[in-house]
């Protein structure tokens, strides 16, 4: 019974240690965001909307 308890406590500490290591690595990761002008999907949408906007002005 004591061996099962000791092994269980060791497993809990290992899982806790791995969770702390993973969390600290996640916080130290530098996230980057694409600029608004360099997004190809937005460029395609803008090209499609420009003629429609010019037609509405006339």
CORGI-V693635 format. One record per helix or strand. SS is the DSSP state (hx for helix, st for strand). FROM is the first residue (numbers start at 0). LEN is the number of residues. If there is no record, write none. Layout:
ss=SS from=FROM len=LEN
ss=SS from=FROM len=LEN
//
This chain:
ss=hx from=1 len=27
ss=hx from=35 len=3
ss=hx from=39 len=18
//
